[in-house]
Amino acid sequence: MRSAALSLFAIFTLVLSACTEESFSSASTSSVAGKTQQEKQLEKQVRSLDQVSKDIIVNNTVQGALAGAAVGCGVALLLGGGGSDCAAGAAAGGLIGGIGGNQVGKKAAAKNVEIVNSKAVLANLSNVSKQLNSVEANLRSVLRSQDAELKSLRRQLDGQQISQSAYNTRVKAIKSNRQVVSGELKRSEQNMDKTIGELKTASGKGQPGLGGATQAAVSNKNRLARTRASINLL
């Protein structure tokens, strides 16, 4: 009697184990089908960042006191200042715009020399910086999740809980995600390089007050490079 009970218990245990393993394997397989929603969102973010960084355009405009004040305030905010810093920056910027901007602008207009629209440049640089903040936060989260998942998938594959095909599919999706993100960040870096070159050209042609904008563009470029370097392309 006891032997029969033990046999029934053993059979029950085997059946339960098989069902559990099959259920776990099935769930694991379904989770490795492709890119996650968070990964897709990250790709959308970096594509948007690339587009925003393209929108920094050098225009043929003459800057006056109003634009100069916007430049002073914009630089103060970009560099992390508050309201008082913005007011001080606006006063200094207004001085540059009113004295330097008008005088240089009149000469530039007469000679048909390109003058940078500093207000537009600073607004776009600020937007790039804000979007990059979101990208960096989401990227850190995605990379942590992917690294943990890759280790788990390896264990599941070694334990024959998922197939080689399912493992390869998910790893390929992770690699693709990282390559897309890295590529878009690289393009944004190149856009920053172009902006830096345009600002230096305008400064060389006589427009004053572009040091802050150039510094902000260089800062964005360096951040983009560091963010891209944090991605292991596997």
C-alpha positions in Angstrom: 0.0 0.0 0.0 2.8 2.4 1.0 4.7 1.4 -2.2 1.7 2.2 -4.3 1.2 5.6 -2.6 4.9 6.5 -3.2 4.6 5.5 -6.8 1.5 7.7 -7.3 3.3 10.6 -5.5 6.3 10.2 -7.8 4.1 10.2 -10.9 2.3 13.3 -9.7 5.6 15.1 -9.1 6.9 14.3 -12.5 3.7 15.5 -14.2 3.6 18.7 -12.2 7.3 19.3 -13.0 6.7 18.8 -16.7 3.7 21.2 -16.7 5.7 23.8 -14.8 8.7 23.6 -17.1 6.5 23.6 -20.2 4.6 26.7 -18.9 7.9 28.5 -18.0 9.4 27.6 -21.4 6.4 28.9 -23.3 6.3 32.2 -21.4 10.1 32.6 -21.9 9.7 32.0 -25.7 6.9 34.5 -26.0 9.0 37.2 -24.3 11.9 36.8 -26.7 10.0 37.4 -29.9 11.3 40.9 -30.7 11.9 44.4 -29.4 10.0 45.6 -26.3 7.9 48.6 -26.1 10.5 50.4 -24.1 13.1 49.7 -26.7 10.8 50.9 -29.5 10.2 54.1 -27.5 13.9 54.7 -27.0 14.4 54.4 -30.8 11.6 56.9 -31.3 13.3 59.3 -28.9 16.8 59.2 -30.5 15.2 59.7 -34.0 13.4 62.7 -32.7 16.7 63.9 -31.1 18.4 63.6 -34.5 15.7 65.6 -36.1 15.8 68.4 -33.5 19.6 68.6 -33.8 19.2 69.1 -37.6 16.9 72.1 -37.0 19.8 74.4 -35.8 20.1 76.6 -38.8 22.3 79.6 -39.6 20.2 82.4 -41.1 21.1 85.6 -42.9 19.7 88.0 -40.2 20.9 91.2 -38.5 20.7 90.9 -34.7 19.5 93.9 -32.6 19.1 94.6 -28.9 16.1 92.4 -28.5 17.9 89.3 -29.9 20.9 90.2 -27.9 18.8 90.1 -24.7 17.4 86.7 -25.7 21.0 85.5 -26.2 22.1 86.7 -22.8 19.1 85.0 -21.1 19.4 81.9 -23.2 23.0 81.3 -22.3 22.4 81.8 -18.6 19.6 79.2 -18.6 21.6 76.8 -20.7 24.4 77.0 -18.3 22.1 76.2 -15.3 21.4 79.6 -14.1 18.2 80.9 -12.4 15.9 83.9 -12.9 18.5 86.4 -11.5 21.2 84.9 -13.8 18.8 85.2 -16.7 18.1 88.9 -15.9 21.8 89.6 -15.7 22.5 87.7 -18.9 19.7 89.6 -20.7 21.2 92.9 -19.6 24.7 91.9 -20.9 23.2 90.4 -24.0 21.2 93.5 -24.7 24.4 95.6 -24.5 26.0 93.2 -27.0 23.0 93.2 -29.2 22.5 97.0 -29.1 26.1 98.1 -29.5 27.9 95.2 -31.2 25.0 93.6 -32.9 23.7 96.8 -34.6 27.1 98.1 -35.6 28.4 94.8 -36.8 25.0 94.0 -38.3 24.8 97.2 -40.4 28.3 96.6 -41.8 27.5 92.9 -42.4 24.3 93.8 -44.2 26.2 96.2 -46.4 28.7 93.5 -47.3 26.1 90.7 -47.5 27.9 88.7 -44.7 26.0 85.9 -42.9 25.0 86.6 -39.3 23.8 83.8 -37.1 20.3 83.9 -35.7 21.5 83.4 -32.1 18.0 83.2 -30.6 17.0 80.3 -32.9 20.3 78.5 -32.3 20.0 78.8 -28.5 16.4 77.7 -28.5 17.3 74.6 -30.5 20.4 73.8 -28.4 18.2 74.0 -25.3 15.7 71.6 -26.9 18.5 69.2 -27.8 19.7 69.3 -24.2 16.2 68.6 -22.8 15.6 65.7 -25.2 19.0 64.3 -24.5 18.1 64.2 -20.8 15.1 62.0 -21.5 17.2 59.8 -23.9 19.9 59.2 -21.3 17.4 58.2 -18.6 15.5 55.8 -20.8 18.8 54.4 -22.3 20.2 53.6 -18.8 17.0 51.8 -17.9 16.9 49.8 -21.2 20.6 48.8 -21.0 20.2 47.6 -17.4 17.1 45.6 -18.4 18.8 44.1 -21.5 21.9 43.1 -19.6 19.9 41.3 -17.0 17.7 39.6 -19.6 20.8 38.5 -21.6 22.1 36.7 -18.6 18.7 35.1 -17.9 18.3 34.0 -21.5 21.8 32.4 -21.4 20.8 30.4 -18.3 17.5 29.4 -19.8 19.3 28.3 -23.0 21.8 26.3 -21.0 19.0 24.7 -19.0 17.1 23.9 -22.2 14.1 26.0 -21.1 14.2 27.9 -24.4 15.3 27.0 -27.9 18.4 28.2 -29.6 16.2 29.9 -32.2 14.2 31.8 -29.6 17.4 32.8 -27.9 18.9 34.0 -31.2 15.8 36.0 -32.1 15.8 38.0 -28.9 19.6 38.6 -28.9 19.3 39.8 -32.5 16.5 42.2 -31.5 18.7 43.6 -28.6 21.7 44.1 -30.9 19.5 45.8 -33.5 18.1 48.2 -30.8 21.5 49.1 -29.6 22.8 49.7 -33.1 19.8 51.9 -34.0 20.3 54.0 -30.9 24.1 54.3 -31.4 23.6 55.3 -35.0 21.1 58.0 -34.3 23.3 59.4 -31.5 26.2 59.5 -33.9 24.1 61.5 -36.4 23.2 63.9 -33.6 26.9 64.3 -32.8 27.6 65.2 -36.5 24.8 67.7 -36.4 26.4 69.4 -33.4 29.7 69.4 -35.2 28.0 71.3 -38.0 26.5 73.8 -35.6 29.8 74.4 -33.9 31.4 75.0 -37.3 28.7 77.5 -38.3 29.0 79.4 -35.1 32.8 79.6 -35.4 32.4 80.8 -39.0 30.0 83.5 -37.9 32.3 84.6 -35.1 35.2 84.8 -37.6 33.0 87.1 -39.8 32.6 89.5 -37.0 29.5 88.6 -35.0 30.1 89.0 -31.3 28.5 87.1 -28.4 28.5 83.6 -29.8 30.9 82.1 -27.2 28.0 80.9 -25.0 26.2 79.3 -27.9 29.4 77.6 -29.0 30.0 76.3 -25.5 26.5 74.9 -25.3 26.9 73.2 -28.7 30.2 71.6 -27.6 28.7 70.5 -24.3 25.8 68.8 -26.2 28.3 67.1 -28.6 30.4 65.8 -25.7 27.3 64.5 -23.9 26.1 62.7 -27.0 29.6 61.1 -27.4 29.6 59.9 -23.8 26.1 58.5 -24.1 26.9 56.7 -27.3 30.1 55.3 -25.7 28.0 53.8 -22.9 26.3 51.4 -25.3 27.9 47.9 -25.7 27.0 46.8 -29.2 27.6 43.1 -28.3 
